[in-house]
Amino acid sequence: MIAYAPTNHWVDENELTDCSWRVRNMLEGMIQAIDIVQKNDMKGSSLKLVNGLREYYNAKAPIIKKRTLLISETSMGGKFKPQDFQAAYPFKLEICKREKIEKAIADKSTDYYYLQPGITLNKSWMVVDPSNGEVVYFNYAMMGLNIRDKEIKEMVEFIQK
């Protein structure tokens, strides 16, 4: 949980190797998470660490509005309705093919952030900088397969701070 880099197992990464297109960002994010925990002397249960990291990451969320947020049309699951996300998210947004995010990671782009769900036994999602794997927003729920409207609105609130 300290070096959290979940796969999107129940949506589009059923096999562990399905996340290979973003593994560089996963490793960068894991190293950064370990550094954050050590530098901030975070201790306690895995949930306490997750909540500490969430607080740390979400303090960075206002920078998201400076770039276009990419969302892969396949990573969000069968109930995803792009128009609902677009209605709740007032900043630059592009629903795209996963290949666009792959290219942003390969190019170490500073024009975008991307939203990456991790639907495993729990539900998490993060906004990641493709240039260096830095997580700039993180949320976590004990269960669920879809990101709901109220969770999108909560993310927008952090970005607007």
C-alpha positions in Angstrom: 0.0 0.0 0.0 2.9 2.4 0.5 4.1 2.0 -3.1 0.6 1.7 -4.5 0.5 1.1 -8.3 -2.7 -0.9 -8.9 -3.6 -2.6 -12.1 -7.0 -2.0 -13.6 -7.7 -5.7 -13.2 -11.5 -5.7 -13.5 -11.7 -3.4 -16.5 -8.9 -3.5 -19.1 -5.8 -5.0 -17.3 -7.0 -8.6 -16.6 -3.5 -10.0 -16.9 -0.6 -8.4 -15.0 1.3 -7.7 -18.3 -1.7 -5.7 -19.6 -0.3 -2.7 -17.7 3.1 -2.9 -19.4 2.4 0.3 -21.4 2.5 2.4 -18.2 4.9 0.4 -16.1 7.6 3.2 -16.3 5.1 5.6 -14.6 4.1 2.9 -12.1 7.7 2.4 -11.0 8.4 6.1 -10.9 5.2 6.6 -8.8 6.1 3.8 -6.4 9.6 5.2 -5.8 8.1 8.7 -5.2 5.5 7.2 -2.8 8.3 5.5 -0.8 10.2 8.8 -0.6 7.1 10.7 0.5 6.4 8.2 3.3 10.0 8.3 4.5 10.4 12.1 4.3 7.1 12.7 6.0 7.7 10.0 8.6 4.3 8.4 7.9 3.5 5.4 10.0 0.6 3.2 10.9 -1.7 0.8 9.2 -1.9 0.5 5.4 -5.1 2.5 5.4 -3.5 5.3 7.5 -0.6 5.4 5.0 -3.1 5.5 2.0 -4.9 8.4 3.7 -1.7 10.2 4.3 -0.6 9.8 0.7 -4.0 10.8 -0.5 -3.8 14.0 1.5 -0.3 14.7 0.2 -1.2 14.0 -3.5 -4.5 15.9 -3.4 -2.8 19.0 -2.2 -1.2 19.1 -5.6 -4.5 18.7 -7.5 -4.8 22.4 -8.5 -2.0 22.0 -11.0 -4.2 19.6 -13.0 -6.2 22.4 -14.6 -3.0 23.7 -16.2 -3.0 20.7 -18.6 -5.4 18.6 -20.6 -6.6 15.6 -18.7 -6.6 12.4 -20.8 -9.0 9.6 -20.1 -8.8 6.3 -22.0 -12.1 5.3 -23.3 -11.4 1.7 -22.4 -10.0 2.1 -18.9 -13.2 3.4 -17.3 -15.4 0.3 -17.7 -18.7 -0.5 -19.4 -20.9 2.0 -17.5 -18.6 5.0 -18.3 -20.5 7.8 -20.1 -18.0 10.4 -21.4 -20.7 13.0 -21.5 -21.3 12.6 -17.8 -17.6 13.1 -17.0 -17.5 16.1 -19.4 -20.5 17.7 -17.7 -18.9 17.4 -14.2 -15.3 18.4 -15.2 -15.0 22.1 -16.2 -11.3 21.9 -17.3 -9.5 20.8 -20.4 -10.4 17.1 -21.0 -10.0 14.6 -23.8 -11.5 11.2 -23.9 -9.1 9.3 -26.1 -7.7 5.9 -27.2 -5.2 4.4 -24.8 -2.5 4.8 -27.5 -2.6 8.6 -26.9 -1.7 8.1 -23.3 0.9 5.5 -24.2 2.5 8.1 -26.5 2.3 10.8 -23.8 4.2 8.5 -21.5 6.8 7.5 -24.1 7.3 11.2 -25.0 7.4 12.2 -21.4 4.8 14.9 -22.3 4.3 17.9 -20.1 1.1 18.8 -22.0 -1.1 16.3 -20.3 -2.1 14.4 -17.1 -4.0 11.2 -17.4 -6.6 9.6 -15.1 -5.8 6.0 -14.3 -8.3 3.8 -12.5 -7.1 0.8 -10.5 -10.1 -1.5 -10.0 -8.8 -4.5 -8.1 -10.3 -5.8 -4.8 -10.7 -2.1 -4.0 -11.3 0.9 -6.2 -8.7 3.6 -6.7 -7.9 6.2 -9.3 -5.2 8.6 -9.7 -4.2 11.5 -12.0 -0.6 10.9 -13.2 2.0 13.1 -14.9 3.1 11.1 -17.9 6.5 12.9 -17.9 7.6 11.5 -14.6 5.0 9.3 -13.0 4.1 11.9 -10.3 0.6 11.4 -8.8 -1.2 14.7 -8.5 -4.5 13.4 -7.3 -5.5 10.1 -5.6 -8.7 8.6 -4.4 -9.5 5.3 -2.8 -12.7 3.4 -2.0 -13.1 0.0 -0.3 -15.3 -1.3 -3.2 -16.8 -0.4 -6.5 -16.1 -0.8 -10.2 -17.0 2.6 -11.5 -16.1 6.2 -10.8 -19.3 7.9 -9.9 -20.5 11.5 -10.5 -20.0 12.5 -6.8 -16.4 11.2 -7.0 -15.8 13.3 -10.1 -17.2 16.3 -8.4 -15.0 15.7 -5.3 -11.9 15.6 -7.6 -13.0 18.9 -9.2 -13.3 20.4 -5.8 -9.7 19.6 -5.0 -8.6 20.9 -8.4 -10.4 24.2 -7.8 -8.7 24.9 -4.4 
